[in-house]
Amino acid sequence: MHRRLALVRRPSPRLAQGIVTHIERSDSVDAGLALRQWEEYVAALRRRGWDVVEAPPVDDCPDGVFIEDQVVVHGDVAVLCRSGAPERRAERVGLREVLEPLGYRTVEIEAPGTLDGGDVLKHGPHVWVGLGGRTNAEGIAQLERALEGHRVTVVPVAVSRVLHLKSAVTALPDGSVIGYPPLVDDPEVWERFVGVPEEAGAHVVLLGGRSVLMSAAAPRTAQLLRAKGHDVTVVDISEFEKLEGCVSGLPVRLRG
C-alpha cells in the first residue's frame, strides 16, 4: 500500500507581512495563533493517515507557508514554480533537495514564464491552470511541456476575481468542481460545476476516498457535502484566510 505524503512548511514569524491582492490588509493577523492553527492542520492530516514531510523553513518569506504555490507534482515530475510575485521567488529554496530523494524528477519554470501552484487544479486527466494575476501563458506552456507523456490535458482558465484559480474552485473526489459563484469567471469551463454558499467552501483538500478537509469558516458547505456522502474534516485557518490563504494552499500532496 502506498504511503500518503503531504509536503508542508511552517509559517514565518513575519506572516502578517504577507502579500494581499484582492482583499484589504488585516491588522489583526496573529502569528502565534497562526502557528497553533498550522500545527492543528498538520495534526489533522496525520489523524487522517497522512505522513507529513516538512520543507526547510523560510522565515524571511512571509508567504512561505503557502507551499502549494511553489511546486506542482504529477506522477514522478515535480515542477518548481516561478511566482508571478517576485517577492515570493525565494520560497522555492530547499524544495529540490526534499523532492528528489523522494523519487521526483524536478523541472524549473524559467523566465519569462511565471507559474503559481495555486493556479493549478488537477483531477484525473485534466489540469486546469489559472491565467491572470500570478501565472502567464509562457508559464502554462512550460508546465504543459513538463507534463508531456503524462496523458493529461492542460486547459488555461481565465482568473480575474481572485488571487489564484484554486482560490475560486477545487475538485471533489468524484471530479465535480465546487466554487463560490461570485468569484468564478466562467463556471461553464467545467461539465460538473457545483456552486457553494460560502467563499471558504470553495476550497477542499482530498484526503482519500470520499474524505475531504475544509475550513471551519464554511459550515453550510460542510453540511452540504456531508449530505452528499462526503466525510468532512474541518480546521480553523482564520489567520491564513486574512491573507487570502485557504486550506488547499498549505500542503502539497505527494505520491508515496
ZADO-1210 file (C-alpha; in nm, 4 decimals, padded with zeros to 6 digits):
<atoms>
<atom x="00.0000" y="00.0000" z="00.0000" code="MET" pos="1"/>
<atom x="00.1368" y="00.3436" z="-00.0962" code="HIS" pos="2"/>
<atom x="00.2032" y="00.5934" z="00.1768" code="ARG" pos="3"/>
<atom x="00.0142" y="00.9193" z="00.1622" code="ARG" pos="4"/>
<atom x="00.2590" y="01.2068" z="00.1945" code="LEU" pos="5"/>
<atom x="00.1929" y="01.5765" z="00.2415" code="ALA" pos="6"/>
<atom x="00.4625" y="01.8410" z="00.1988" code="LEU" pos="7"/>
<atom x="00.4185" y="02.1363" z="00.4346" code="VAL" pos="8"/>
<atom x="00.6197" y="02.4328" z="00.5636" code="ARG" pos="9"/>
<atom x="00.5723" y="02.6025" z="00.8987" code="ARG" pos="10"/>
<atom x="00.4650" y="02.9684" z="00.8940" code="PRO" pos="11"/>
<atom x="00.7140" y="03.2510" z="00.9117" code="SER" pos="12"/>
<atom x="00.7164" y="03.4804" z="01.2164" code="PRO" pos="13"/>
<atom x="00.6662" y="03.7553" z="00.9545" code="ARG" pos="14"/>
<atom x="00.3380" y="03.6024" z="00.8323" code="LEU" pos="15"/>
<atom x="00.1424" y="03.9237" z="00.8947" code="ALA" pos="16"/>
<atom x="00.3509" y="04.0967" z="00.6252" code="GLN" pos="17"/>
<atom x="00.2279" y="03.8576" z="00.3546" code="GLY" pos="18"/>
<atom x="00.1039" y="03.9921" z="00.0228" code="ILE" pos="19"/>
<atom x="-00.2673" y="04.0643" z="-00.0226" code="VAL" pos="20"/>
<atom x="-00.4157" y="04.1435" z="-00.3624" code="THR" pos="21"/>
<atom x="-00.7939" y="04.1132" z="-00.3729" code="HIS" pos="22"/>
<atom x="-00.8803" y="04.1904" z="-00.0100" code="ILE" pos="23"/>
<atom x="-00.7944" y="04.4653" z="00.2363" code="GLU" pos="24"/>
<atom x="-00.4997" y="04.4008" z="00.4636" code="ARG" pos="25"/>
<atom x="-00.5974" y="04.2999" z="00.8156" code="SER" pos="26"/>
<atom x="-00.4133" y="04.4496" z="01.1101" code="ASP" pos="27"/>
<atom x="-00.5139" y="04.1594" z="01.3299" code="SER" pos="28"/>
<atom x="-00.3058" y="03.8694" z="01.1932" code="VAL" pos="29"/>
<atom x="-00.1718" y="03.6846" z="01.4964" code="ASP" pos="30"/>
<atom x="00.1471" y="03.4924" z="01.4084" code="ALA" pos="31"/>
<atom x="00.1326" y="03.2917" z="01.7307" code="GLY" pos="32"/>
<atom x="-00.2245" y="03.1824" z="01.6691" code="LEU" pos="33"/>
<atom x="-00.1376" y="03.1059" z="01.3075" code="ALA" pos="34"/>
<atom x="00.1384" y="02.8693" z="01.4198" code="LEU" pos="35"/>
<atom x="-00.1036" y="02.6893" z="01.6509" code="ARG" pos="36"/>
<atom x="-00.3599" y="02.6630" z="01.3700" code="GLN" pos="37"/>
<atom x="-00.0919" y="02.5272" z="01.1360" code="TRP" pos="38"/>
<atom x="00.0108" y="02.2677" z="01.3932" code="GLU" pos="39"/>
<atom x="-00.3525" y="02.1569" z="01.4266" code="GLU" pos="40"/>
<atom x="-00.3822" y="02.1442" z="01.0462" code="TYR" pos="41"/>
<atom x="-00.0791" y="01.9132" z="01.0319" code="VAL" pos="42"/>
<atom x="-00.2192" y="01.7043" z="01.3177" code="ALA" pos="43"/>
<atom x="-00.5487" y="01.6689" z="01.1267" code="ALA" pos="44"/>
<atom x="-00.3597" y="01.5365" z="00.8240" code="LEU" pos="45"/>
<atom x="-00.1803" y="01.2846" z="01.0419" code="ARG" pos="46"/>
<atom x="-00.5051" y="01.1738" z="01.2057" code="ARG" pos="47"/>
<atom x="-00.6417" y="01.1025" z="00.8592" code="ARG" pos="48"/>
<atom x="-00.3496" y="00.8753" z="00.7760" code="GLY" pos="49"/>
<atom x="-00.1088" y="01.1141" z="00.6053" code="TRP" pos="50"/>
<atom x="00.2633" y="01.1230" z="00.6690" code="ASP" pos="51"/>
<atom x="00.3994" y="01.4765" z="00.6769" code="VAL" pos="52"/>
<atom x="00.7220" y="01.5919" z="00.5110" code="VAL" pos="53"/>
<atom x="00.8327" y="01.9322" z="00.6352" code="GLU" pos="54"/>
<atom x="01.0209" y="02.1590" z="00.3938" code="ALA" pos="55"/>
<atom x="01.3004" y="02.3788" z="00.5301" code="PRO" pos="56"/>
<atom x="01.1627" y="02.6973" z="00.6867" code="PRO" pos="57"/>
<atom x="01.1977" y="03.0300" z="00.5055" code="VAL" pos="58"/>
<atom x="01.1478" y="03.2708" z="00.7924" code="ASP" pos="59"/>
<atom x="01.2342" y="03.5758" z="00.5794" code="ASP" pos="60"/>
<atom x="00.9458" y="03.4940" z="00.3406" code="CYS" pos="61"/>
<atom x="00.6106" y="03.5957" z="00.4933" code="PRO" pos="62"/>
<atom x="00.4092" y="03.3816" z="00.2480" code="ASP" pos="63"/>
<atom x="00.6322" y="03.0737" z="00.2643" code="GLY" pos="64"/>
<atom x="00.3712" y="02.8667" z="00.4489" code="VAL" pos="65"/>
<atom x="00.1601" y="02.8618" z="00.1291" code="PHE" pos="66"/>
<atom x="00.3867" y="02.5954" z="-00.0130" code="ILE" pos="67"/>
<atom x="00.1410" y="02.4833" z="-00.2802" code="GLU" pos="68"/>
<atom x="00.2402" y="02.7899" z="-00.4842" code="ASP" pos="69"/>
<atom x="00.5997" y="02.6703" z="-00.5191" code="GLN" pos="70"/>
<atom x="00.5656" y="02.3219" z="-00.6673" code="VAL" pos="71"/>
<atom x="00.3275" y="02.1243" z="-00.8894" code="VAL" pos="72"/>
<atom x="00.3623" y="01.7463" z="-00.8812" code="VAL" pos="73"/>
<atom x="00.2238" y="01.4916" z="-01.1230" code="HIS" pos="74"/>
<atom x="00.3408" y="01.1331" z="-01.1402" code="GLY" pos="75"/>
<atom x="00.7188" y="01.1396" z="-01.0981" code="ASP" pos="76"/>
<atom x="00.7597" y="01.5043" z="-01.2028" code="VAL" pos="77"/>
<atom x="00.7861" y="01.7981" z="-00.9652" code="ALA" pos="78"/>
<atom x="00.7635" y="02.1347" z="-01.1394" code="VAL" pos="79"/>
<atom x="00.9330" y="02.4054" z="-00.9343" code="LEU" pos="80"/>
<atom x="00.7341" y="02.7212" z="-00.9913" code="CYS" pos="81"/>
<atom x="00.8444" y="03.0764" z="-01.0639" code="ARG" pos="82"/>
<atom x="00.5954" y="03.3014" z="-00.8911" code="SER" pos="83"/>
<atom x="00.4314" y="03.5930" z="-01.0629" code="GLY" pos="84"/>
<atom x="00.5103" y="03.7843" z="-00.7426" code="ALA" pos="85"/>
<atom x="00.8885" y="03.8436" z="-00.7473" code="PRO" pos="86"/>
<atom x="00.8880" y="03.8764" z="-00.3671" code="GLU" pos="87"/>
<atom x="00.7901" y="03.5095" z="-00.3406" code="ARG" pos="88"/>
<atom x="01.0547" y="03.3516" z="-00.5631" code="ARG" pos="89"/>
<atom x="01.2935" y="03.2880" z="-00.2735" code="ALA" pos="90"/>
<atom x="01.0367" y="03.0442" z="-00.1292" code="GLU" pos="91"/>
<atom x="01.1494" y="02.7789" z="-00.3788" code="ARG" pos="92"/>
<atom x="01.4739" y="02.7298" z="-00.1838" code="VAL" pos="93"/>
<atom x="01.5295" y="02.3806" z="-00.0461" code="GLY" pos="94"/>
<atom x="01.2447" y="02.2099" z="-00.2300" code="LEU" pos="95"/>
<atom x="01.4597" y="02.0287" z="-00.4868" code="ARG" pos="96"/>
<atom x="01.6609" y="01.8784" z="-00.2002" code="GLU" pos="97"/>
<atom x="01.3409" y="01.7493" z="-00.0385" code="VAL" pos="98"/>
<atom x="01.1696" y="01.6195" z="-00.3522" code="LEU" pos="99"/>
<atom x="01.4479" y="01.4447" z="-00.5416" code="GLU" pos="100"/>
<atom x="01.5251" y="01.1955" z="-00.2598" code="PRO" pos="101"/>
<atom x="01.1534" y="01.1062" z="-00.2691" code="LEU" pos="102"/>
<atom x="01.1945" y="00.9984" z="-00.6331" code="GLY" pos="103"/>
<atom x="01.0773" y="01.3086" z="-00.8137" code="TYR" pos="104"/>
<atom x="01.2382" y="01.4442" z="-01.1276" code="ARG" pos="105"/>
<atom x="01.2446" y="01.8214" z="-01.0869" code="THR" pos="106"/>
<atom x="01.1847" y="02.0739" z="-01.3636" code="VAL" pos="107"/>
<atom x="01.2056" y="02.4501" z="-01.3153" code="GLU" pos="108"/>
<atom x="00.9811" y="02.7142" z="-01.4685" code="ILE" pos="109"/>
<atom x="01.2173" y="02.9673" z="-01.6267" code="GLU" pos="110"/>
<atom x="01.1854" y="03.3352" z="-01.7212" code="ALA" pos="111"/>
<atom x="00.9846" y="03.4846" z="-01.8765" code="PRO" pos="112"/>
<atom x="00.7400" y="03.2194" z="-01.7580" code="GLY" pos="113"/>
<atom x="00.5538" y="03.2601" z="-01.4312" code="THR" pos="114"/>
<atom x="00.3502" y="02.9937" z="-01.2559" code="LEU" pos="115"/>
<atom x="00.1979" y="02.9742" z="-00.9083" code="ASP" pos="116"/>
<atom x="00.0933" y="02.6277" z="-00.7957" code="GLY" pos="117"/>
<atom x="-00.2270" y="02.7721" z="-00.6517" code="GLY" pos="118"/>
<atom x="-00.3345" y="02.8297" z="-01.0114" code="ASP" pos="119"/>
<atom x="-00.3138" y="02.4564" z="-01.0940" code="VAL" pos="120"/>
<atom x="-00.6176" y="02.2348" z="-01.0355" code="LEU" pos="121"/>
<atom x="-00.5656" y="01.8674" z="-01.1196" code="LYS" pos="122"/>
<atom x="-00.8145" y="01.5841" z="-01.1362" code="HIS" pos="123"/>
<atom x="-00.7776" y="01.2696" z="-01.3431" code="GLY" pos="124"/>
<atom x="-00.6596" y="01.3563" z="-01.6954" code="PRO" pos="125"/>
<atom x="-00.7424" y="01.7254" z="-01.6535" code="HIS" pos="126"/>
<atom x="-00.5053" y="02.0024" z="-01.5489" code="VAL" pos="127"/>
<atom x="-00.6751" y="02.3420" z="-01.5357" code="TRP" pos="128"/>
<atom x="-00.4409" y="02.6381" z="-01.4972" code="VAL" pos="129"/>
<atom x="-00.5465" y="02.9876" z="-01.3984" code="GLY" pos="130"/>
<atom x="-00.4255" y="03.2546" z="-01.6373" code="LEU" pos="131"/>
<atom x="-00.4247" y="03.6045" z="-01.4975" code="GLY" pos="132"/>
<atom x="-00.2639" y="03.7526" z="-01.1908" code="GLY" pos="133"/>
<atom x="00.0286" y="03.5267" z="-01.0990" code="ARG" pos="134"/>
<atom x="00.0554" y="03.2853" z="-01.3934" code="THR" pos="135"/>
<atom x="00.1246" y="03.3779" z="-01.7548" code="ASN" pos="136"/>
<atom x="00.0877" y="03.1973" z="-02.0863" code="ALA" pos="137"/>
<atom x="00.4582" y="03.1099" z="-02.1036" code="GLU" pos="138"/>
<atom x="00.4414" y="02.9506" z="-01.7598" code="GLY" pos="139"/>
<atom x="00.1461" y="02.7400" z="-01.8697" code="ILE" pos="140"/>
<atom x="00.3317" y="02.6357" z="-02.1866" code="ALA" pos="141"/>
<atom x="00.6340" y="02.5266" z="-01.9816" code="GLN" pos="142"/>
<atom x="00.4099" y="02.3289" z="-01.7451" code="LEU" pos="143"/>
<atom x="00.2490" y="02.1560" z="-02.0428" code="GLU" pos="144"/>
<atom x="00.5922" y="02.0567" z="-02.1765" code="ARG" pos="145"/>
<atom x="00.6966" y="01.9283" z="-01.8339" code="ALA" pos="146"/>
<atom x="00.3892" y="01.7035" z="-01.8253" code="LEU" pos="147"/>
<atom x="00.4320" y="01.5612" z="-02.1762" code="GLU" pos="148"/>
<atom x="00.3786" y="01.1863" z="-02.1678" code="GLY" pos="149"/>
<atom x="00.1570" y="01.2027" z="-01.8608" code="HIS" pos="150"/>
<atom x="-00.1649" y="01.1705" z="-02.0618" code="ARG" pos="151"/>
<atom x="-00.3141" y="01.4911" z="-01.9289" code="VAL" pos="152"/>
<atom x="-00.4814" y="01.7835" z="-02.0989" code="THR" pos="153"/>
<atom x="-00.3716" y="02.1278" z="-01.9829" code="VAL" pos="154"/>
<atom x="-00.6529" y="02.3836" z="-02.0031" code="VAL" pos="155"/>
<atom x="-00.5922" y="02.7572" z="-01.9390" code="PRO" pos="156"/>
<atom x="-00.8712" y="02.9192" z="-01.7367" code="VAL" pos="157"/>
<atom x="-00.9236" y="03.2945" z="-01.7005" code="ALA" pos="158"/>
<atom x="-00.8807" y="03.4241" z="-01.3454" code="VAL" pos="159"/>
<atom x="-00.9592" y="03.7873" z="-01.2645" code="SER" pos="160"/>
<atom x="-01.1670" y="03.7922" z="-00.9444" code="ARG" pos="161"/>
<atom x="-00.9376" y="03.6078" z="-00.7039" code="VAL" pos="162"/>
<atom x="-00.5679" y="03.5571" z="-00.6393" code="LEU" pos="163"/>
<atom x="-00.5437" y="03.2036" z="-00.7819" code="HIS" pos="164"/>
<atom x="-00.7687" y="02.9586" z="-00.9643" code="LEU" pos="165"/>
<atom x="-00.7855" y="02.7434" z="-00.6503" code="LYS" pos="166"/>
<atom x="-00.8970" y="03.0478" z="-00.4535" code="SER" pos="167"/>
<atom x="-01.2192" y="03.0135" z="-00.6537" code="ALA" pos="168"/>
<atom x="-01.2596" y="02.6403" z="-00.7243" code="VAL" pos="169"/>
<atom x="-01.1370" y="02.2963" z="-00.6192" code="THR" pos="170"/>
<atom x="-01.2403" y="01.9438" z="-00.7151" code="ALA" pos="171"/>
<atom x="-01.4350" y="01.6873" z="-00.5150" code="LEU" pos="172"/>
<atom x="-01.3379" y="01.3180" z="-00.5178" code="PRO" pos="173"/>
<atom x="-01.5863" y="01.2416" z="-00.7990" code="ASP" pos="174"/>
<atom x="-01.4317" y="01.5065" z="-01.0237" code="GLY" pos="175"/>
<atom x="-01.7071" y="01.7633" z="-00.9902" code="SER" pos="176"/>
<atom x="-01.5737" y="02.1130" z="-00.9307" code="VAL" pos="177"/>
<atom x="-01.7028" y="02.3283" z="-00.6465" code="ILE" pos="178"/>
<atom x="-01.6766" y="02.7037" z="-00.6341" code="GLY" pos="179"/>
<atom x="-01.8216" y="03.0203" z="-00.4919" code="TYR" pos="180"/>
<atom x="-02.0056" y="03.1613" z="-00.7974" code="PRO" pos="181"/>
<atom x="-01.9307" y="03.5343" z="-00.7459" code="PRO" pos="182"/>
<atom x="-01.5584" y="03.4588" z="-00.7686" code="LEU" pos="183"/>
<atom x="-01.5633" y="03.2232" z="-01.0689" code="VAL" pos="184"/>
<atom x="-01.5048" y="03.3875" z="-01.4068" code="ASP" pos="185"/>
<atom x="-01.6713" y="03.1127" z="-01.6137" code="ASP" pos="186"/>
<atom x="-01.8340" y="02.8138" z="-01.4395" code="PRO" pos="187"/>
<atom x="-01.9073" y="02.6580" z="-01.7801" code="GLU" pos="188"/>
<atom x="-01.5402" y="02.5604" z="-01.8095" code="VAL" pos="189"/>
<atom x="-01.6360" y="02.2519" z="-01.6079" code="TRP" pos="190"/>
<atom x="-01.9000" y="01.9991" z="-01.7108" code="GLU" pos="191"/>
<atom x="-01.9977" y="01.9439" z="-01.3486" code="ARG" pos="192"/>
<atom x="-01.9781" y="02.2698" z="-01.1545" code="PHE" pos="193"/>
<atom x="-02.1388" y="02.2891" z="-00.8102" code="VAL" pos="194"/>
<atom x="-02.1895" y="02.6309" z="-00.6546" code="GLY" pos="195"/>
<atom x="-02.1390" y="02.6562" z="-00.2773" code="VAL" pos="196"/>
<atom x="-02.2874" y="02.9154" z="-00.0397" code="PRO" pos="197"/>
<atom x="-01.9651" y="03.0404" z="00.1221" code="GLU" pos="198"/>
<atom x="-01.6369" y="03.1668" z="-00.0184" code="GLU" pos="199"/>
<atom x="-01.4331" y="02.9433" z="00.2126" code="ALA" pos="200"/>
<atom x="-01.6439" y="02.6473" z="00.0997" code="GLY" pos="201"/>
<atom x="-01.4820" y="02.6557" z="-00.2421" code="ALA" pos="202"/>
<atom x="-01.1626" y="02.5048" z="-00.1027" code="HIS" pos="203"/>
<atom x="-01.1169" y="02.1376" z="-00.0184" code="VAL" pos="204"/>
<atom x="-00.8173" y="01.9069" z="00.0131" code="VAL" pos="205"/>
<atom x="-00.8784" y="01.5483" z="-00.0957" code="LEU" pos="206"/>
<atom x="-00.7745" y="01.3053" z="00.1775" code="LEU" pos="207"/>
<atom x="-00.8563" y="00.9784" z="00.0008" code="GLY" pos="208"/>
<atom x="-01.1823" y="00.8054" z="-00.0775" code="GLY" pos="209"/>
<atom x="-01.4698" y="01.0434" z="-00.0087" code="ARG" pos="210"/>
<atom x="-01.2836" y="01.2257" z="00.2673" code="SER" pos="211"/>
<atom x="-01.2103" y="01.5969" z="00.2366" code="VAL" pos="212"/>
<atom x="-01.0526" y="01.8653" z="00.4528" code="LEU" pos="213"/>
<atom x="-01.2037" y="02.2120" z="00.4576" code="MET" pos="214"/>
<atom x="-01.2214" y="02.5376" z="00.6526" code="SER" pos="215"/>
<atom x="-01.4305" y="02.5792" z="00.9634" code="ALA" pos="216"/>
<atom x="-01.5418" y="02.9116" z="00.8102" code="ALA" pos="217"/>
<atom x="-01.7810" y="02.7274" z="00.5764" code="ALA" pos="218"/>
<atom x="-02.0274" y="02.5347" z="00.7952" code="PRO" pos="219"/>
<atom x="-02.3104" y="02.5418" z="00.5403" code="ARG" pos="220"/>
<atom x="-02.0872" y="02.3966" z="00.2715" code="THR" pos="221"/>
<atom x="-01.9635" y="02.1303" z="00.5131" code="ALA" pos="222"/>
<atom x="-02.3259" y="02.0354" z="00.5809" code="GLN" pos="223"/>
<atom x="-02.3963" y="02.0240" z="00.2072" code="LEU" pos="224"/>
<atom x="-02.1002" y="01.7939" z="00.1426" code="LEU" pos="225"/>
<atom x="-02.1864" y="01.5652" z="00.4308" code="ARG" pos="226"/>
<atom x="-02.5390" y="01.5360" z="00.2916" code="ALA" pos="227"/>
<atom x="-02.3818" y="01.4201" z="-00.0355" code="LYS" pos="228"/>
<atom x="-02.1961" y="01.1429" z="00.1483" code="GLY" pos="229"/>
<atom x="-01.8567" y="01.3022" z="00.1979" code="HIS" pos="230"/>
<atom x="-01.6522" y="01.2539" z="00.5139" code="ASP" pos="231"/>
<atom x="-01.5622" y="01.6111" z="00.6100" code="VAL" pos="232"/>
<atom x="-01.2849" y="01.7219" z="00.8447" code="THR" pos="233"/>
<atom x="-01.2828" y="02.0920" z="00.9334" code="VAL" pos="234"/>
<atom x="-00.9919" y="02.3029" z="01.0542" code="VAL" pos="235"/>
<atom x="-00.9723" y="02.6635" z="01.1697" code="ASP" pos="236"/>
<atom x="-00.7308" y="02.8626" z="00.9497" code="ILE" pos="237"/>
<atom x="-00.8668" y="03.2093" z="01.0203" code="SER" pos="238"/>
<atom x="-00.5251" y="03.3778" z="01.0375" code="GLU" pos="239"/>
<atom x="-00.4290" y="03.2468" z="00.6937" code="PHE" pos="240"/>
<atom x="-00.7640" y="03.3464" z="00.5449" code="GLU" pos="241"/>
<atom x="-00.6865" y="03.7065" z="00.6432" code="LYS" pos="242"/>
<atom x="-00.4034" y="03.6816" z="00.3872" code="LEU" pos="243"/>
<atom x="-00.6078" y="03.5236" z="00.1028" code="GLU" pos="244"/>
<atom x="-00.4937" y="03.1801" z="00.2150" code="GLY" pos="245"/>
<atom x="-00.7063" y="02.8663" z="00.2050" code="CYS" pos="246"/>
<atom x="-00.6819" y="02.5022" z="00.3122" code="VAL" pos="247"/>
<atom x="-00.5600" y="02.3894" z="-00.0304" code="SER" pos="248"/>
<atom x="-00.2610" y="02.6254" z="-00.0200" code="GLY" pos="249"/>
<atom x="-00.0972" y="02.4777" z="00.2909" code="LEU" pos="250"/>
<atom x="00.0032" y="02.1278" z="00.1686" code="PRO" pos="251"/>
<atom x="00.1304" y="01.9629" z="-00.1473" code="VAL" pos="252"/>
<atom x="00.0037" y="01.6064" z="-00.1716" code="ARG" pos="253"/>
<atom x="00.2831" y="01.3715" z="-00.2821" code="LEU" pos="254"/>
<atom x="00.2834" y="01.0151" z="-00.4055" code="ARG" pos="255"/>
<atom x="00.4197" y="00.7619" z="-00.1581" code="GLY" pos="256"/>
</atoms>
